[in-house]
Amino acid sequence: MKKKIVLITGGGTGGHVIPNIPIIKELQKRNIKVVYVGSRGGMESELVKGVEFYSIESGKFRRYLTFKNLLSPVKVCIGFLQVLKLIKKIKPGVIFSKGGYVSFPVVCAGWANGVPVVIHESDITPGLANKLALPFATKFCYSFLETKKFLPLKKSIWTGVPVREEIYKPTSSYSGKINKTKPTILVIGGSSGARVLNNIVRASLEKLVKKFQVIHICGKGGVVEGLSFSNYIQFEYLHDEFPYFLNLCDLVVSRAGATILYEILATKKPNLLVPLPKRASRGDQLLNASLFKKRGLSYVIEEENLTPETLIKGVEFVYSRRKKYKEKLATYQFPNATKIITQLLLNLCK
């Protein structure tokens, strides 16, 4: 009997890759072969392990004037042709797309070959790649109930965001020195880091480390050498050890991407969100953060209001009300996205 094959795509940022990992593991438990298609040089090539991986050309639309935007349609066309050839070779039964610019040519090529396509959107409003891909999708999965109004009812299904099993039960720990006598703040700038947030955190350290231990995930190239603060540890990026630190901490300071928000929900961590501003994004994190603030799940400081003083004040406020935040987070119910999406893929897989 021929083994069923699922082709998965998504890349560019951690939010387009990390939710794919629990889906991959669940499919492999069921003896399904998984093939991954990502972008050339994308972080997905480092994060996705244990599957066949193929890289393709992918265009990217930048929100500023640049000659590179003229090349993007050409790259999308090249990527489309590359995926057409790959699909004829591996013959996947279904395609799952987590979004990002690499996903669009994959979705189009799948549709052109008659392969069922399932798309997942993490944020409240669909991103550009997913908006363009929507007509070619068999099913469109979404993370927040507020997203439903943007989607055709027959295609849409509320799944939430897939969360890694390790977030609930960490399998890795940290071998370095940790001060467990102080409450811990975990600062998360996102997979690509956050320069403004990083700088404000460091400007606040003299006061923060008197009361807290600060674990700071800075992003690639974000670690600053020579900082001599006690109770302060820097990392460029954490993957295997991240669930350990997330469960260890007493409070999270983070950007407001949907993946980390669902990980915060899963671990019920009091949190302070600093969403990516609209000048650097399409405004999706502002909407995510506004929703969580409205529901009483998060304390929010917009980046233009972020200073060492407002950060310290916000941290102290959240920590003083940590019990109430935990209680509120515990009331938020969300689906088991990994199981729902896996079963959907199995039902559609030819």
Secondary structure, 3 states (H helix, E strand, C coil): CCCCEEEEECCCCHHHCCCHHHHHHHHHHCCCEEEEEEECCCCHHHHCCCCEEEEECCCCCCCCCCCHHHHHHHHHHHHHHHHHHHHHHHCCCEEEECCCCCHHHHHHHHHHCCCCEEEEECCCCCCHHHHHHHHHCCEEEECCHHHHHHCCCCCEEECCCCCCHHHHCCCCCCCCCCCCCCCEEEEECCCCCCHHHHHHHHHHHHHHHHHCEEEEECCCCCCCCCCCCCCEEEECCCCCCHHHHHHHCCEEEECCCHHHHHHHHHHCCCEEECCCCHHHCCCHHHHHHHHHHHCCCCEECCHHHCCHHHHHHHHHHHHHCHHHHHHHHHHCCCCCHHHHHHHHHHHHCC
